[in-house]
Amino acid sequence: MIRVARVLVHEAMHLAGARHKDMTEEQFTCTMPTPWAASLPLRLQDAVPEADPAERKAAASADRLEHAQAMLAKASTRLKRAYTIEKKWARRVRMLSK
């Protein structure tokens, strides 16, 4: 997995604007020393264990409920705004009709 870190460094250099001819041989071939990569939890033994399927389902359900509540709040706000806009234009029409 240290190899993944080396490739990420190589690609990050591209994002920063470096071209292959700008890189050292180690950077270009992804063989540069990466002592910091050893502490990354990329190895399987360091990975977080999977949650119980029932816990995952409960968490997903809670996330969906939270999302639905947020969408309902947004819809209520849009509805209130729509009523306000309707009243504004009805008032304008009444004023211009006189």
Helices and strands as residue ranges (DSSP letters): H 2-15, G 20-22, H 25-28, G 35-39, G 44-46, H 53-97
